[in-house]
Amino acid sequence: MKKFTFAILLLAGISTLAGAQNLKFGHINSQELVSLMSEMDSARVKLQAYQVELQDTMQGMEDEYNSKYTEYNRKQATWTPAVREAKEKEIQDLIQRIQQFEQNAGQEMQQMQQILMSPVVDKAQKAIEKVAKAQGLIYVFDLSTGSLAFHDEAQSMNLLPLVKAELGIPAEKVSPSQIPAPGQTAAPAKK
């Protein structure tokens, strides 16, 4: 709420100055930009491979559990109390290992995502800054953060086409969220 109030006060202050100067504003959807970058495609592939590795390990642990549990149910009546107790302890330990692995895997997946995404986001940010400076903009609002309640397309410059060009992304490339579903026609592109 403090950020929103600050943004309103900042915009109010800027609008009073705008009468005296010709201030230039821009906007961009940084999430769309990042989704279009080739580095993001590479990061997705690496992240999916990492996820498959974790899932394979988890599947192996679950298979081991199922095997031991099935054996326990089949043979428990024939085992001595000491053997039965040892097998129960084995199964309980395996359940704890599985739970610990699930927790660690989730954390590792988040860390890997951060490691892979950080350079992509940094590159996008630098390109946005470069284009904004070249265009003489004093502020660029990121539409993907949801902190902007309104923007006037006529008064604010959409930097996405310029930043895509800066990063060498083909103009016709669109984010996956813009690809129409089968049977739908593509919506006209916003400028």
WOSUL-V986073 format. One record per run of one state. SS is the DSSP state (A for helix, B for strand, O for the rest). FROM is the first residue (numbers start at 1). LEN is the number of residues. If there is no record, write none. Layout:
ss | from | len
SS | FROM | LEN
SS | FROM | LEN
//
This chain:
ss | from | len
O | 1 | 1
A | 2 | 17
O | 19 | 6
B | 25 | 4
O | 29 | 1
A | 30 | 7
O | 37 | 1
A | 38 | 41
O | 79 | 2
A | 81 | 54
O | 135 | 4
B | 139 | 4
A | 143 | 3
O | 146 | 10
B | 156 | 3
O | 159 | 1
A | 160 | 7
O | 167 | 9
A | 176 | 3
O | 179 | 13
//
